[in-house]
Amino acid sequence: MLLQLTSTEKGKLVGIVTGWDLLTKVLSKGLDPSKVKVKDFMTPSPVACSPEYSVLEVAKIMAKHGIKRIPVVKNGKVVGVFTSYDVTVYRRIIEYADFSH
């Protein structure tokens, strides 16, 4: 997975770029990746979540917006990225975990 979070000089999230963006917005159009600027094909102002959100809340946001990854932002700065894979792992842990101890 290619994922790049782009930010301003102050560290604020301004866009997100994925491998899919590169394939569909650059390569499939015959553009030269060495000459295209990220700002020209990034998704600006992406949907983001707080570290305080529950896994279920984030999964619902991702489903609602049809996205597979979501930046986690605290005080305006990116502190992580939550992915659909993370949801899958979480579900497996809950499914197989023995919480009786």
Phi and psi in degrees as a GROMACS rama.xvg file:
@    title "Ramachandran Plot"
@    xaxis  label "Phi"
@    yaxis  label "Psi"
@TYPE xy
-97.0179  125.212  LEU-2
-142.237  127.962  LEU-3
-131.736  126.408  GLN-4
-96.6851  128.948  LEU-5
-103.672  145.655  THR-6
-139.999  165.863  SER-7
-83.1088  -177.589  THR-8
-63.8292  -23.4798  GLU-9
-90.9118  6.2668  LYS-10
81.8698  10.6758  GLY-11
-81.4362  142.398  LYS-12
-70.8433  124.124  LEU-13
-120.118  -14.9399  VAL-14
-174.727  172.143  GLY-15
-138.51  143.003  ILE-16
-129.106  133.43  VAL-17
-121.331  170.012  THR-18
-59.0726  -35.6384  GLY-19
-62.9991  -41.3815  TRP-20
-59.6196  -44.7907  ASP-21
-61.2606  -43.5239  LEU-22
-66.5226  -47.9005  LEU-23
-85.235  -25.278  THR-24
-107.013  -13.3056  LYS-25
-122.61  -67.4076  VAL-26
-63.2096  -44.1786  LEU-27
-66.6655  -18.0979  SER-28
-98.4156  6.64881  LYS-29
71.7426  19.5932  GLY-30
-81.0899  151.582  LEU-31
-84.6585  111.894  ASP-32
-58.8856  -24.282  PRO-33
-77.9329  -11.0277  SER-34
-113.283  -17.3457  LYS-35
-81.4719  134.214  VAL-36
-87.4812  143.298  LYS-37
-54.4226  -40.4287  VAL-38
-60.0295  -22.074  LYS-39
-79.5453  -17.1282  ASP-40
-135.254  5.20474  PHE-41
-73.2644  161.272  MET-42
-88.881  110.909  THR-43
-75.5753  152.499  PRO-44
44.5991  60.0816  SER-45
-67.3372  157.053  PRO-46
-61.2454  137.181  VAL-47
-135.99  168.07  ALA-48
-135.247  169.598  CYS-49
-98.4193  152.906  SER-50
-64.2902  -14.0311  PRO-51
-81.9953  -10.9129  GLU-52
-71.9292  148.825  TYR-53
-79.3384  163.679  SER-54
-58.4604  -40.5403  VAL-55
-64.1846  -42.6851  LEU-56
-60.6094  -44.791  GLU-57
-66.9508  -41.5197  VAL-58
-60.5322  -39.2953  ALA-59
-65.8129  -41.5751  LYS-60
-62.4047  -44.7863  ILE-61
-62.4199  -42.4489  MET-62
-65.9577  -43.0722  ALA-63
-59.7918  -39.0762  LYS-64
-97.496  -1.68353  HIS-65
63.3535  40.5362  GLY-66
-116.71  154.228  ILE-67
-104.59  -11.0943  LYS-68
-147.16  147.8  ARG-69
-141.457  127.655  ILE-70
-66.1335  141.976  PRO-71
-102.302  120.51  VAL-72
-120.339  132.134  VAL-73
-130.759  127.734  LYS-74
52.8573  38.0763  ASN-75
80.4935  0.0220099  GLY-76
-117.352  143.843  LYS-77
-72.9987  124.948  VAL-78
-115.281  -3.92051  VAL-79
176.619  179.559  GLY-80
-136.152  127.855  VAL-81
-103.528  134.492  PHE-82
-123.081  166.804  THR-83
-62.5819  -29.3667  SER-84
-62.882  -39.3198  TYR-85
-60.5545  -39.2153  ASP-86
-63.5253  -43.703  VAL-87
-61.912  -45.4651  THR-88
-62.1764  -44.5531  VAL-89
-58.6028  -45.1869  TYR-90
-61.2467  -40.9504  ARG-91
-64.6197  -41.6337  ARG-92
-60.8994  -47.9404  ILE-93
-63.5144  -40.6962  ILE-94
-63.6806  -39.628  GLU-95
-105.47  -7.41642  TYR-96
-72.7317  145.546  ALA-97
-106.354  101.466  ASP-98
-92.1185  14.5382  PHE-99
-80.4698  -7.21483  SER-100
